[in-house]
Amino acid sequence: MKQKTRGGLGFYLMAAVAIIVIVYFIGSSLSTNRNFTYQDFLKDLEKGEITFIQINQNQEVPTGVLELTYENGTKKTLYVPDVNDVIDDIVDYDESLYPYIRDVDNGNLFLETFLPLILVAVMLLFIFSMINNSAGGGGNSKMMNFGRSRAKLFIDTGKSIKFENVAGLKEEKEDLEEIVDFLKSPKKYTSVGARIPKGVILVGPPGTGKTLLAKAVAGEAGVPFLSISGSDFVEMFVGVGASRVRDLFSEAKKNAPCIVFIDEIDAVARRRGTGMGGGHDEREQTLNQMLVEMDGFGVNEGIIVMAATNRVDILDPAILRPGRFDRKVMVGRPDVRGREEILQVHAKNKPLGEDVNLEEVARTSSGFTGADLENLMNEAAIGAAKAGRKYILQADINNAFIKVGIGAEKKSKIISEKEKKITAYHETGHAILFHLLPDVGPVHTVSVIPTGAGAAGYTMPLPGKDEMFNTKGKMLQEIMVDLGGRIAEEIIFDDITTGASQDIKQATQTAKAMVVKYGMSENLGLIAYGDDSDEVFIGRELGHANRGYSEEAAAAIDREVKTIVDDCYKKAKAMILENRDVLESCAQLLIEKEKINQKEFEALFDR
């Protein structure tokens, strides 16, 4: 960038010097005494002040230029229309002052020949400079390269990401090793008539490492890697996205064998016919061009297209068929072993204290993705640095858990004693149910310190194991825990607050999902009463004016949801009343200490 700036400054400096030289020569050639007239010349001649006269004849004879020299050394110039008349006037005044006549001036070679050539050369240099700046990413490059692909090309430099840099995705890496092996030795597969998948789509929640896996495939294969985002294709001008798709695959053919990676492909490959603009909007034209490039009449040998998305449900079926994206690799959240491997990767360059147990951190971080774990260790390192330590303690990781999962604690926030007391009993109600119910506990931390998320306090459970699915019993226990805070407020204060609004909303959503989605209702049976609340296509949503079930069914769903919530409320209230002594003692301890850990909380049940 610096070299380009210096080159541009040098060019403008040369242009400025050329302009100054041109102005100087033109000015010198046109300079004259504009106030000096022929009558003044005759008067000076009559006074005898002129000592020498030279006449320079022009090519347009008889015109010419008089160069006059005075007694005091002054020189003046005068243009005359007829030098013959001037000679007669001079002789009439003084015959001894006969002028020196110079031959006809053939012109200035520089002004007449070289100056026009220099001007033309300067203009051409300026034009070419502007074109080069546009092609190289200058101010006008957006117009010059509007239809060009925005893909970034990465070539193996020996520092590429390998499979060893990707932790916690053992099965996913095994699925992709076939792609790497084909790129390294394609004849092994083609000799037996095998066709390598043309496309691989990585599907999974955000932060699970889909983009990292794609980079590792390119690094292992040692081939060029073209990376682009799905949103880079979409523009407000029709036809630009399709042009960029063509340019992308044209560039890929030049670098074949290579990998084309399209991140967040759902931005451009959504199901057709679901938009407001009919079937001819810009996004659909871009998708059509991508379908043709991946499996049309053209042949893309040695090009493997990889894509990543967390919304595979909204993709067009045509792009998921065999011949385009042949293989779907599910990249899910890591299990406890995978989380431990990921933590070890992210802790490699971080000094850990003796009390840090990554195995325990992995066990207590159920549901965390690779990105979440990286963020957790980074926040712990920031906390250690803020405390002035050169290493990370387990306390730093625990504080990072709270900051990442719930929000940073606002210890400086001033709250009244009444609000602090209400919060203490509210959080104790949650904690008691977490402890007593077998599928949702145990309790890790209970606090009445406000957080950045707007909560007056929090109760943080400690998940003990990974579970692939929920059970009806566990979902009912989760509803009971959600209602525990409101129940504790009613028991102690004989009044309720707005602090349980989020808890009630969460309990209602869980109960409704049990009825309409999972078929866990005894009265409504094994029927999925789906609705359009999760519909992402506005065009399709407008076409669904009615729900998929009757008003009678809707009323039955509402009654069933209320029955589930009321039943959970009764059971949860009975459990809290049985442990009212723990409710009182824990609330008082929270008011005193503001935060208690698992050991302190469980000790209250042993009294």
C-alpha positions in Angstrom: 0.0 0.0 0.0 2.9 2.4 0.8 4.5 1.7 -2.6 1.3 2.5 -4.4 0.9 5.7 -2.5 4.5 6.8 -3.2 4.0 6.0 -6.9 0.9 8.1 -7.0 2.7 11.0 -5.4 5.6 10.7 -7.8 3.2 10.9 -10.8 1.4 14.0 -9.5 4.8 15.6 -8.7 6.0 15.0 -12.3 2.7 16.4 -13.7 3.1 19.6 -11.6 6.7 20.1 -12.8 5.6 19.7 -16.4 2.8 22.2 -16.0 5.2 24.7 -14.4 7.7 24.3 -17.3 4.9 24.7 -19.9 3.5 27.8 -18.3 7.0 29.3 -18.0 7.8 28.8 -21.7 4.5 30.1 -22.8 4.7 33.1 -20.5 8.2 33.9 -21.6 7.2 33.6 -25.3 4.2 35.9 -24.8 5.7 38.4 -22.4 5.7 42.0 -23.6 5.4 45.6 -22.4 1.7 45.9 -22.7 1.7 49.7 -21.8 4.4 50.6 -24.3 2.9 51.8 -27.6 4.3 52.7 -31.0 3.7 56.5 -30.2 5.8 56.1 -27.1 8.5 54.5 -29.2 8.5 57.5 -31.6 8.7 59.9 -28.7 11.7 58.1 -27.2 13.3 58.0 -30.6 12.8 61.8 -31.0 14.3 62.4 -27.6 17.4 60.3 -28.5 17.1 58.0 -25.6 17.3 54.8 -27.7 20.8 53.6 -28.5 20.2 50.3 -30.3 17.3 48.8 -32.3 17.0 45.2 -33.5 14.1 44.1 -35.7 13.1 40.4 -35.5 11.0 39.5 -38.5 8.2 37.0 -38.2 7.3 34.3 -40.7 4.2 36.3 -41.4 6.1 39.0 -43.3 6.2 42.1 -42.9 5.2 41.7 -39.2 8.0 41.6 -36.6 9.2 42.5 -33.2 11.3 45.5 -32.1 13.9 45.0 -29.4 14.9 48.4 -28.1 18.0 49.2 -25.9 18.0 52.5 -24.0 20.8 54.7 -22.6 20.2 53.5 -19.1 20.4 49.9 -20.1 16.6 49.3 -20.1 15.2 47.0 -22.8 11.8 47.1 -24.2 9.9 45.0 -26.8 7.2 46.1 -29.2 5.2 44.2 -31.8 4.7 46.0 -35.2 2.5 45.2 -38.2 5.0 46.4 -40.8 8.7 46.5 -40.2 9.3 48.5 -43.5 7.3 51.5 -42.1 9.3 51.3 -38.9 12.6 51.4 -40.8 11.4 54.5 -42.7 10.4 56.3 -39.4 13.7 55.5 -37.8 15.7 56.8 -40.8 13.6 60.0 -40.8 14.5 60.7 -37.2 18.1 59.6 -37.2 19.9 58.0 -40.1 22.8 56.9 -37.9 20.4 54.7 -35.9 19.8 52.2 -38.6 18.2 49.1 -37.1 19.8 45.7 -37.0 17.5 43.4 -39.0 17.4 39.7 -37.9 16.4 37.0 -40.3 12.9 35.5 -40.2 12.2 33.4 -37.0 11.4 29.8 -37.9 9.7 29.3 -34.5 10.6 27.6 -31.3 11.3 23.9 -31.8 10.4 23.0 -28.3 7.1 24.9 -28.3 6.0 23.7 -31.7 7.2 20.1 -31.7 8.1 18.7 -28.2 5.5 20.6 -26.1 2.5 19.0 -27.8 4.1 15.6 -27.6 4.7 16.1 -23.9 1.1 17.2 -23.2 -0.2 14.1 -25.0 2.1 11.8 -23.1 1.1 13.4 -19.8 -2.6 12.9 -20.6 -2.1 9.3 -21.6 -0.1 8.6 -18.4 -2.9 10.1 -16.4 -5.6 8.1 -18.1 -3.6 4.8 -17.7 -3.0 5.6 -14.0 -6.7 6.0 -13.4 -7.5 2.7 -15.1 -4.8 0.9 -13.1 -6.1 2.4 -9.9 -9.6 1.2 -10.7 -8.4 -2.3 -11.6 -6.3 -2.5 -8.4 -9.0 -1.5 -6.0 -9.0 2.2 -6.2 -11.9 4.5 -5.7 -13.7 3.5 -9.0 -13.1 -0.2 -8.5 -16.6 -0.8 -7.3 -18.0 0.1 -10.7 -15.2 -1.6 -12.7 -15.5 -4.9 -10.7 -19.2 -4.9 -9.9 -19.8 -8.4 -11.3 -16.5 -9.9 -10.1 -16.5 -12.6 -7.4 -15.4 -11.4 -3.9 -13.9 -14.8 -3.0 -10.6 -14.8 -1.2 -7.9 -17.2 -2.4 -5.8 -19.0 0.2 -2.8 -21.0 -1.0 -1.0 -23.4 1.3 2.1 -21.7 2.8 3.0 -24.4 5.4 1.1 -22.6 8.1 -2.4 -23.9 7.1 -4.8 -25.4 9.6 -4.7 -29.2 9.8 -7.0 -31.8 11.2 -4.8 -31.9 14.3 -5.8 -28.3 15.0 -9.5 -29.3 15.1 -10.4 -30.9 18.4 -13.6 -32.6 19.5 -14.9 -33.6 16.0 -13.5 -37.1 15.5 -16.3 -38.6 13.4 -16.7 -35.4 11.3 -13.0 -35.4 10.4 -13.3 -39.1 9.4 -16.1 -38.2 7.0 -13.9 -35.5 5.4 -10.8 -37.5 5.1 -12.2 -39.2 2.0 -12.3 -35.7 0.3 -8.7 -35.1 1.3 -7.6 -38.4 0.0 -9.3 -37.9 -3.3 -7.7 -34.5 -3.8 -4.3 -36.0 -3.1 -4.7 -39.2 -5.2 -7.8 -39.0 -7.4 -6.7 -41.9 -9.7 -7.2 -44.4 -6.8 -10.9 -43.6 -6.9 -11.5 -43.0 -10.6 -9.7 -46.3 -11.5 -12.6 -48.3 -9.9 -15.3 -46.0 -11.3 -15.9 -44.1 -8.1 -17.2 -40.5 -8.2 -16.1 -38.3 -5.4 -18.9 -36.1 -4.0 -19.1 -32.8 -5.8 -20.3 -31.0 -2.7 -20.2 -31.3 1.0 -22.5 -29.3 3.3 -21.6 -28.8 6.9 -24.7 -28.5 9.1 -24.8 -27.6 12.8 -25.4 -24.9 15.4 -23.4 -21.7 15.3 -19.9 -22.0 16.8 -19.4 -25.7 16.4 -16.4 -25.4 14.0 -17.9 -25.8 10.5 -15.6 -23.1 8.9 -12.6 -24.5 10.8 -13.3 -28.0 9.4 -13.4 -26.6 5.8 -10.1 -24.8 6.3 -8.6 -28.0 7.7 -9.7 -30.0 4.6 -7.9 -27.5 2.4 -4.8 -27.5 4.6 -4.6 -31.3 4.7 -5.1 -31.6 0.9 -2.6 -28.8 0.2 -4.8 -27.2 -2.5 -6.0 -23.7 -3.1 -9.0 -22.6 -0.9 -11.5 -20.1 -2.2 -13.6 -18.7 0.6 -16.7 -16.5 0.2 -19.8 -15.7 2.2 -23.3 -16.3 0.9 -24.3 -12.7 1.4 -21.4 -11.6 -0.9 -23.4 -12.8 -3.9 -26.6 -10.8 -3.2 -26.9 -7.2 -4.5 -29.7 -4.8 -5.2 -29.0 -5.0 -9.0 -30.5 -7.9 -10.8 -27.9 -10.2 -12.5 -24.9 -9.2 -10.3 -25.1 -12.3 -8.1 -25.3 -14.7 -11.0 -22.3 -12.9 -12.6 -20.3 -13.4 -9.4 -21.2 -17.1 -9.2 -19.9 -17.5 -12.8 -16.7 -15.6 -12.0 -16.2 -17.7 -8.8 -16.3 -21.0 -10.6 -14.2 -19.6 -13.5 -11.5 -18.6 -11.0 -11.9 -22.1 -9.3 -11.2 -23.8 -12.7 -8.0 -21.9 -13.1 -6.8 -23.1 -9.7 -8.2 -26.7 -9.9 -7.9 -28.9 -8.0 -9.3 -26.6 -5.3 -12.0 -26.2 -2.7 -14.7 -23.6 -2.9 -16.1 -22.8 0.5 -19.4 -20.8 0.8 -20.1 -19.8 4.4 -23.7 -19.2 5.5 -25.1 -20.5 2.2 -28.6 -20.1 3.4 -28.3 -16.4 2.5 -28.3 -17.2 -1.2 -29.8 -20.8 -1.4 -33.1 -20.4 0.3 -36.1 -22.3 -1.1 -37.4 -20.7 -4.3 -40.9 -19.4 -4.7 -41.1 -18.1 -1.1 -40.3 -14.4 -1.7 -42.5 -11.4 -2.2 -41.1 -10.6 -5.7 -42.3 -13.7 -7.5 -39.8 -16.1 -9.2 -37.5 -13.6 -10.8 -35.9 -11.7 -7.9 -32.1 -11.4 -7.7 -31.6 -14.1 -5.0 -33.4 -16.7 -7.1 -31.3 -15.9 -10.2 -28.2 -16.3 -8.2 -29.3 -19.7 -6.9 -30.2 -20.8 -10.4 -26.7 -20.0 -11.6 -25.2 -21.8 -8.7 -27.3 -24.9 -9.5 -26.1 -24.9 -13.1 -22.4 -24.4 -12.1 -22.5 -27.3 -9.6 -24.2 -29.8 -11.8 -25.2 -28.5 -15.2 -23.9 -29.1 -18.7 -20.5 -27.7 -17.8 -17.9 -29.9 -16.2 -16.0 -28.7 -13.1 -13.3 -31.3 -12.7 -11.3 -31.1 -9.5 -13.5 -28.6 -7.8 -15.1 -29.5 -4.5 -17.7 -27.2 -3.2 -18.1 -27.0 0.6 -20.7 -25.0 2.4 -21.8 -24.3 5.9 -25.2 -23.4 7.4 -27.2 -23.7 10.6 -30.5 -23.5 8.8 -30.5 -26.5 6.4 -34.3 -26.7 6.8 -34.8 -23.6 4.6 -32.5 -24.5 1.8 -33.8 -25.3 -1.7 -34.2 -29.1 -2.3 -32.5 -28.8 -5.7 -29.2 -27.8 -4.2 -29.3 -30.7 -1.7 -29.8 -33.5 -4.2 -27.1 -36.0 -5.2 -24.8 -34.5 -7.8 -24.6 -31.1 -6.0 -24.3 -31.4 -2.3 -23.9 -35.2 -2.2 -22.8 -35.4 1.4 -24.2 -33.8 4.5 -21.9 -33.8 7.6 -23.6 -33.0 10.9 -21.4 -30.9 13.1 -23.0 -31.0 16.5 -22.2 -29.7 19.9 -19.2 -31.7 21.4 -19.6 -34.2 24.1 -17.7 -34.2 27.4 -14.6 -35.8 25.8 -14.7 -33.4 22.9 -15.1 -30.4 25.2 -12.0 -31.5 27.1 -10.0 -31.8 23.9 -11.2 -28.3 22.8 -10.2 -26.8 26.2 -6.8 -28.3 25.9 -6.3 -26.7 22.5 -7.4 -23.3 23.7 -5.4 -23.6 27.0 -2.2 -24.5 25.1 -0.8 -21.0 25.2 -2.3 -20.0 28.5 -0.5 -20.7 31.8 -2.8 -22.5 34.2 -2.7 -22.7 37.9 -2.4 -25.9 39.9 -6.1 -25.9 40.9 -7.4 -25.8 37.3 -9.1 -29.0 36.3 -10.0 -29.0 32.6 -11.8 -32.3 33.0 -14.2 -30.8 35.5 -14.6 -27.7 33.4 -15.6 -29.9 30.4 -18.0 -31.9 32.6 -19.8 -28.7 33.9 -20.0 -27.0 30.5 -22.6 -29.2 28.9 -24.1 -27.6 25.8 -21.1 -25.4 25.1 -19.8 -25.2 21.5 -16.2 -24.8 20.5 -16.6 -21.1 20.2 -18.2 -20.9 23.6 -15.3 -22.8 25.2 -12.8 -20.5 23.4 -14.6 -17.5 24.7 -14.7 -19.0 28.2 -11.0 -19.5 28.4 -10.4 -16.1 26.9 -12.6 -14.4 29.5 -10.7 -16.4 32.2 -7.4 -15.1 30.9 -8.7 -11.6 30.8 -9.8 -11.9 34.4 -6.4 -13.2 35.5 -4.6 -10.4 33.7 -6.9 -7.8 35.3 -6.1 -9.2 38.7 -2.3 -8.9 38.0 -1.6 -12.6 37.8 0.6 -14.4 35.3 -1.6 -17.6 35.4 -5.2 -18.6 35.4 -6.9 -20.0 38.5 -10.1 -22.1 38.7 -11.8 -19.0 40.2 -11.1 -17.1 37.0 -12.9 -19.9 35.0 -15.8 -19.9 37.4 -16.2 -16.1 37.1 -16.0 -16.5 33.3 -18.8 -19.1 33.5 -21.1 -16.5 35.1 -20.0 -13.7 32.7 -20.5 -15.8 29.6 -23.7 -17.6 30.7 -25.5 -15.0 32.7 -23.7 -11.7 32.4 -21.1 -9.8 34.3 -22.0 -9.1 37.9 -22.7 -5.5 38.8 -21.5 -5.3 42.4 -21.6 -1.6 42.4 -25.3 -1.4 41.7 -27.2 -0.1 44.7 -30.3 -2.0 45.6 -32.6 -1.5 48.6 -32.7 -4.0 51.5 -36.3 -4.9 50.6 -35.4 -5.8 47.0 -32.4 -7.7 48.2 -34.6 -9.7 50.6 -37.1 -10.5 47.8 -34.4 -11.6 45.5 -32.8 -13.8 48.2 -36.0 -15.8 48.8 -36.8 -15.9 45.0 -33.4 -17.4 44.1 -33.6 -19.8 47.1 -36.9 -21.1 45.8 -35.2 -22.0 42.5 -32.2 -23.5 44.3 -34.2 -25.8 46.6 -36.0 -27.4 43.6 -32.7 -27.7 41.7 -31.4 -29.6 44.7 -34.4 -31.9 45.4 -35.4 -32.8 41.8 -33.1 -35.5 40.5 -32.9 -34.6 36.8 -32.1 -30.8 36.9 -29.5 -30.2 39.6 -27.3 -29.9 41.4 -26.8 -26.2 42.3 -23.4 -24.6 41.5 -23.9 -21.0 42.6 -26.7 -18.9 44.1 -26.3 -15.1 44.1 -28.3 -12.0 44.8 -25.8 -9.8 42.9 -27.4 -8.0 39.9 -26.0 -9.0 36.4 -25.5 -7.3 33.1 -28.5 -9.2 31.7 -30.9 -7.2 33.9 -31.5 -10.0 36.5 -31.5 -9.1 40.2 -29.8 -12.4 41.0 -29.2 -15.9 39.6 -29.2 -19.6 40.4 -26.7 -21.5 38.4 -27.1 -25.3 38.1 -24.3 -27.7 37.5 -25.1 -30.2 34.7 -23.6 -33.6 35.5 -23.8 -35.3 32.1 -24.6 -34.8 28.5 -28.1 -35.9 27.3 -29.2 -36.3 23.7 -32.9 -35.8 24.4 -35.3 -34.6 27.1 -37.8 -36.8 28.9 -41.2 -35.9 30.0 -40.2 -36.2 33.6 -37.3 -33.8 33.2 -39.4 -31.2 31.3 -41.9 -31.3 34.1 -39.1 -30.8 36.6 -37.8 -27.8 34.6 -41.3 -26.2 34.8 -41.3 -26.8 38.6 -37.9 -25.1 38.9 -39.1 -22.2 36.8 -42.0 -21.6 39.2 -39.9 -22.0 42.4 -39.1 -18.3 42.6 -42.7 -17.1 42.4 -43.8 -19.7 44.9 -41.1 -18.6 47.5 -42.3 -15.0 47.1 -46.0 -16.0 47.8 -45.0 -18.1 50.9 -42.9 -15.5 52.6 -44.4 -12.1 51.5 -48.0 -13.2 50.8 -47.5 -11.1 47.6 -45.9 -11.4 44.2 -43.6 -9.3 42.1 -42.8 -8.9 38.4 -39.4 -10.6 38.8 -40.8 -14.0 37.8 -42.1 -12.9 34.4 -39.3 -14.6 32.4 -39.7 -17.7 34.5 -43.4 -17.9 33.8 -42.8 -17.4 30.1 -40.2 -20.1 30.0 -42.5 -22.5 31.9 -45.4 -21.8 29.5 -43.2 -22.4 26.4 -42.0 -25.7 27.8 -45.5 -26.9 28.6 -46.9 -25.8 25.2 -44.0 -27.7 23.5 -44.9 -30.8 25.4 -48.5 -30.6 24.1 -48.3 -29.4 20.5 -44.8 -30.7 19.5 -43.8 -33.7 21.5 -47.2 -35.4 22.0 -46.8 -35.7 25.8 -50.4 -34.8 26.6 -52.6 -37.5 28.0 -55.8 -36.0 26.7 -54.8 -34.8 23.3 -52.7 -37.9 22.4 -49.9 -38.4 19.9 -50.7 -35.5 17.6 -48.4 -32.7 16.6 -50.4 -29.5 16.5 -47.8 -27.5 14.6 -48.3 -23.8 13.8 -46.7 -21.2 11.6 -44.9 -19.4 14.4 -41.5 -20.6 13.1 -42.2 -19.9 9.5 -39.3 -17.9 8.0 -40.7 -17.3 4.5 -43.0 -14.2 4.4 -44.4 -15.2 1.0 -45.5 -18.6 2.3 -46.7 -17.2 5.6 -49.1 -14.8 3.8 -50.6 -17.9 2.0 -51.4 -19.6 5.4 -54.2 -17.5 6.7 -55.5 -20.3 9.0 -53.9 -22.5 11.6 -53.6 -26.2 11.1 -56.1 -27.1 13.7 -59.6 -26.0 14.8 -60.7 -23.5 17.5 -61.8 -26.5 19.6 -58.4 -28.0 19.4 -56.8 -24.6 20.3 -59.0 -24.3 23.4 -58.1 -27.9 24.4 -54.4 -27.1 24.0 -54.8 -24.1 26.2 -56.5 -26.2 28.9 -53.9 -28.8 28.7 -51.0 -26.3 29.0 -52.7 -24.8 32.0 -53.3 -28.2 33.6 -49.6 -29.1 33.3 -48.4 -25.7 34.7 -51.0 -25.9 37.6 -50.0 -29.5 38.5 -46.3 -28.5 38.5 -47.1 -25.5 40.7 -48.8 -27.6 43.3 -46.0 -30.1 43.5 -43.3 -27.5 43.6 -45.1 -25.5 46.4 -45.5 -28.6 48.5 -41.7 -29.4 48.2 -40.7 -25.8 49.2 -43.1 -25.8 52.2 -41.6 -29.1 53.4 -38.2 -27.3 53.3 -39.2 -23.9 54.7 -36.4 -24.0 57.2 -33.9 -24.3 54.4 -35.7 -21.5 52.6 -35.3 -19.2 55.6 -31.7 -20.1 56.4 -30.5 -19.9 52.8 -32.2 -16.5 52.2 -30.6 -15.1 55.4 -27.2 -16.5 54.3 -27.6 -14.9 50.9 -28.5 -11.5 52.4 -25.3 -11.7 54.5 -22.8 -13.1 51.9 -24.6 -12.2 48.6 -23.2 -15.4 47.0 -22.9 -19.0 48.1 -21.4 -22.0 46.4 -22.6 -25.6 46.1 -20.9 -26.8 49.3 -22.4 -24.0 51.4 -25.8 -24.5 50.0 -25.9 -28.3 50.4 -24.7 -27.9 54.0 -28.0 -26.2 54.9 -29.9 -29.5 54.3 -27.7 -31.4 56.8 -28.7 -29.2 59.8 
